[in-house]
Amino acid sequence: MKLIESIKRVPKFFSEVKQELKKVSWSSRQELFGATWVVIATTIFLAVYIGSIDVGLSKFLTTVLK
C-alpha cells in the first residue's frame, strides 16, 4: 500500500525539483573556470606542503632513531 503511494508522489517530486532548479543562480563559464583553477592550485600547494613535511619528519625520525 505504501509503495503505491510513494510511486504516485514521484511526478510531484520531479516537478518541485524542476521549479527549484529554476531559482538557482548558476555561475558563468568564466567564474567556473576561475574557481576550478583556484581549487587545482590550492590542492597542488597543499600536496607539496604536506609531502615536504612528511619527508622532513621521516628523515628526522630516521636520524633520531638510529
C-alpha positions as CSV (number, residue, x, y, z in Angstrom):
1,M,0.0,0.0,0.0
2,K,2.8,2.5,0.9
3,L,4.7,1.6,-2.2
4,I,1.8,2.7,-4.4
5,E,1.5,6.0,-2.5
6,S,5.3,6.6,-2.9
7,I,5.1,5.9,-6.6
8,K,2.3,8.4,-7.0
9,R,4.4,11.1,-5.4
10,V,7.3,10.7,-7.9
11,P,6.0,13.1,-10.6
12,K,5.2,15.8,-7.9
13,F,8.8,15.4,-6.6
14,F,10.4,15.9,-10.0
15,S,8.0,18.9,-10.7
16,E,9.2,20.5,-7.5
17,V,12.8,19.8,-8.3
18,K,12.4,21.5,-11.7
19,Q,10.8,24.5,-10.0
20,E,13.7,24.8,-7.5
21,L,16.4,24.5,-10.2
22,K,14.8,27.5,-12.0
23,K,15.6,29.5,-8.9
24,V,19.3,28.6,-8.8
25,S,21.8,31.3,-9.6
26,W,24.2,29.4,-11.9
27,S,27.8,30.6,-12.3
28,S,29.1,31.8,-15.7
29,R,31.6,29.7,-17.6
30,Q,34.4,32.3,-16.7
31,E,33.6,32.1,-13.0
32,L,33.6,28.3,-13.1
33,F,37.0,28.2,-14.8
34,G,38.4,30.7,-12.3
35,A,37.1,28.7,-9.3
36,T,38.4,25.5,-10.8
37,W,41.9,26.9,-11.1
38,V,41.8,28.1,-7.5
39,V,40.9,24.6,-6.4
40,I,43.6,23.0,-8.5
41,A,46.3,25.4,-7.4
42,T,45.3,25.1,-3.7
43,T,45.3,21.3,-4.0
44,I,48.8,21.2,-5.6
45,F,50.1,23.7,-3.0
46,L,48.8,21.6,-0.1
47,A,50.1,18.3,-1.6
48,V,53.6,19.8,-1.9
49,Y,53.4,21.3,1.6
50,I,52.2,18.2,3.3
51,G,54.5,16.0,1.3
52,S,57.6,18.1,2.2
53,I,56.6,18.0,5.9
54,D,56.2,14.2,5.7
55,V,59.6,13.8,4.1
56,G,61.2,16.1,6.6
57,L,59.7,14.3,9.6
58,S,60.6,10.9,8.1
59,K,64.2,11.9,7.7
60,F,64.3,13.5,11.2
61,L,62.8,10.4,12.8
62,T,65.2,8.1,10.9
63,T,68.1,10.2,12.2
64,V,66.9,10.2,15.8
65,L,66.0,6.5,16.0
66,K,69.3,5.3,14.5
